[in-house]
Amino acid sequence: MMIRQPSLIARLLKSSVVMLSLLLSAAPALAVDALAVSERAWQITQVLEKHLSNRFAGNQVETATADVLAEAWEGAGLMVQWQTFDFEFASRTQASRNLWVTIDGASDRHVVIGGHYDNAGQMFESHGTTDNGISVALIVALAEHLALHDEQPPFTLTFALFGAEELGMYGSQAFVRAGHADDVDAMVNLDTIAGGDILYIHSAPSTPSEHCADASTYSASADLREELIAVSEQAGLAFIEHPGYPGYAPGETGDWSDQRYFACSGIPIAYVEATNFSINGEEGYDGYSQTTHEAVWDCYDAEARTACNRDEETQWGKIIHTRNDQLERLLELFGNRVPQQMHQSSQLLAAWLDQ
């Protein structure tokens, strides 16, 4: 397929301004302007949706996406760092890249705010709008905002975008194993921060991941989760810890996203996600069933909180890795939910940095 030149798409990031003010509720003025960050993130989301939607790991669109996002950061005066890594897929070695910027803070604490920029691609009819375009857009926009407004955060921040997450967290694994997280004190993972019914902040599982090279270094600390939950409560936001469900202790998630290798290396993590853990989905209460919306089920039993017929259900309330993860479809299903949830994450991070 023909790939647009990154510089041409980057110009769209500067010209296609989309205002969300009418969709988003006003918030108290902060040192970080959460509304401005959200408006910029929504603009980036639309560019990813229209021009860079088939970001499957290792393909030309994933490569172009990284270039475009780097140009946006460089345009704000940020120095982009790169890491190329190899991974195995479809019986051959392929390549992807990580990119990140670091903004020095007022203290020695060092926090990574990261997420993956690849997606499941057209094989699932997905555009990766929520998984994970909106998170990527917010990460890029927040770093830009701090740089352009000469805002010094209370601690050092590294904003990281990881490649090849969908095939096995290869990007974040490469980042950690190369030593780029050796001086990192905490990691906030943004993955699928919009779309699902409920906004959560998770910590790592109590039990070390089987993928950890050395389980003795593993961190299951809930400190960062509790820190962000407290910020959410103080700011009047909607984030919660999920109660315990079979297979998942209260407030804990699985190891299936980019926080995995940070936790393996002893770094406390918090994982921001929009889903619905109260649904008994295809494989239990794992959060992969993200919504009770009737259009995303063949038949949903609200009382039992599962499919009417578990043997015959085909949709299971899933957004990610389906045709439901397209911006037009999401707006059709949920109205303003998606931009509003994105703005909640923007407000959460802004309030955290304004402490």
Steps between C-alpha positions, in 0.01 A plus 500: 500500500609861445622664823468874543824679575526565874572871445171541314303330775690700761372817333148374560581485870566873487203599286199280583407654832188344654347663807353279769387776733133428441548129570707531815408645835704792627755434772678725748805674358818297550865561420443236232200597287320165474245631250770628265680167527175313425423715198846436359471128577167481319658666199780242497245221543321610186821506297589149617148385416490651152854444378677246720240248612670177391794519742576127519836427660789525258305628200553824308213676673642428844830643379331809357301547822816511709651757261191721515481492878871576526453802272226628729728477801794653316274788396454575870876511550528156657793267432370161387694189588464179299550130546472247218435139595430171326221252569382174350164478325365280221821297495725794425690775678338841483588842642320771691598806702444669832517877534499722806570845638605600850410823680702578810303559817547680828591185693705185453193283455476358145170376356427346160162572343473256213282308260521307174446664162454185289158340466331176399461627145256430223504123561240574770338795315635712784638853469646484849318815605475403866771233480706701511474815288331719760760414765783574255341831408473600866862403572622707204276796583595517868873496426450767233302717741764487772773587249316780321390665825835451670327314783737318734329193644545415871712201399681383187270355236582270213221475243549169317330347197559128454482300178383141450292470817219307337728210410653460846609826665823488300559875510468553874701182560782635281483838675539350847759240403717765334524681833289802406291450816791445739447835673119493476302508827148437364313433176150608393365288215225650284327230298139515384418803715164555329207300367420262786227558759718575804826689555751303707847541641668163561819377659703197397392148598616374839662200332802565273443455129626175353678722247727657763861388455554532876193487721703620800512853356125520437293788642132454582492833683164676497652832613476674161145374448401638840675829425302547179172386654547766768561761228185386320290529815637844583431621145149353491582261216342161430795260536459209737672179611301198395376269777627146509378254236587133444862495388564868578562651843351845567673769297729261314520425130675247280845525342375544143617854430816710506518525878610133512875538467516810718337302783734209426799730554370623837331824389158579652237547231152641454287402201223736385224322307134531399323164509250309717637237736153424634406315180550123496651492153615234262788402729366630829536833679811615313385836363503390136123547495504877515137603482144387556380698195245278324646569155825331604327178609289244321302487825601634841340380826517807724401309813762228455750752354599265222380371164149362478652190344870457572532224242360708214618856578738641237557865599551495879483876549842552344623824347871438451615278213160536330330732254360684802842659554451760229433863584179531297362180650595604855326835464195323358488258795598724789457862396736724696623227736832450322621865496366548852691199630815617326454835673464325835847350451631841396353652816642219713853553372468879518382488860778256589763733355343802670544364853 
